[in-house]
Amino acid sequence: MTSTQLRPPRMRRQAMAMRMVNVPMRRILRLPFRTPLSKNLMLLYLTGRRTGKAYRQPVSYVRYGDSLLTPRRREVEAQPGTGAPRTNPARRA
């Protein structure tokens, strides 16, 4: 079984909806001029740690002084003093 088959149907539907929304969002956010969406969204470029695969992910943000705040997943939290993410052991099953 693949990991997608192990997910509950609700999570599979949500993942499919997000994929359908993210494709046009990536194209809009890559435009060379500002759009109303780019006021609160940015395109985050990531590289997979193990595979080296490149990803582009639309992410919402809020300006807070000189910083940009973005939402984070609940099971990931920063390691004290380093800022490096680590998996929250309470969320592991």
C-alpha positions in Angstrom: 0.0 0.0 0.0 1.2 3.5 -0.8 1.0 6.3 1.8 -1.9 7.9 -0.1 -4.0 4.7 0.3 -3.5 4.8 4.1 -4.9 8.3 4.5 -8.6 8.7 5.4 -10.9 9.7 2.5 -11.3 13.2 3.9 -7.6 13.8 3.9 -7.3 12.5 0.3 -10.0 14.9 -0.9 -8.3 17.8 0.9 -4.9 16.9 -0.7 -6.5 16.7 -4.1 -8.2 20.1 -3.7 -5.0 21.7 -2.5 -3.1 20.3 -5.6 -5.8 21.7 -7.9 -5.6 25.2 -6.2 -1.8 25.3 -6.0 -1.1 24.8 -9.7 -2.7 28.1 -10.8 -1.5 29.9 -7.7 2.1 29.0 -8.6 1.6 30.5 -12.0 0.0 33.7 -10.7 2.7 34.2 -8.1 5.5 33.8 -10.7 4.2 36.7 -12.7 6.7 39.6 -12.9 4.2 42.1 -11.5 2.2 42.4 -8.3 -1.3 41.0 -8.2 -3.9 41.2 -5.4 -2.9 37.7 -4.4 0.7 38.6 -3.9 -0.2 40.9 -1.1 -0.6 38.0 1.3 1.0 35.1 -0.6 4.5 34.2 -1.6 6.1 31.4 -3.5 8.5 29.4 -1.4 11.2 27.4 -3.2 12.4 24.3 -1.3 14.8 21.5 -2.0 14.1 18.0 -0.6 16.7 17.0 2.0 17.1 13.4 0.9 16.1 13.5 -2.8 17.3 16.9 -3.8 14.0 17.4 -5.6 12.9 21.1 -6.1 9.5 22.2 -4.9 7.5 25.5 -5.3 4.9 26.0 -2.6 2.5 28.9 -2.3 2.5 30.1 1.3 0.5 32.8 3.1 2.5 35.3 5.2 2.0 38.4 7.4 4.6 41.1 7.9 5.6 41.6 11.6 8.2 44.4 11.8 11.2 43.3 9.7 10.0 39.7 9.7 7.6 37.6 7.7 5.5 35.1 9.7 4.1 32.0 7.9 1.9 29.3 9.2 3.6 26.1 10.4 2.5 22.5 10.7 1.5 21.5 14.3 3.8 18.5 14.6 6.9 20.5 13.8 8.5 22.9 16.3 11.8 24.7 16.5 14.6 23.2 18.5 15.5 25.6 21.3 18.5 27.8 20.5 19.0 26.6 17.0 15.8 27.4 15.1 16.1 24.0 13.3 12.8 22.1 13.0 12.3 18.9 14.8 9.3 16.5 14.9 7.2 16.9 18.0 7.4 13.5 19.8 3.9 13.9 21.2 2.5 13.8 17.6 4.3 10.5 16.6 2.2 7.4 16.6 
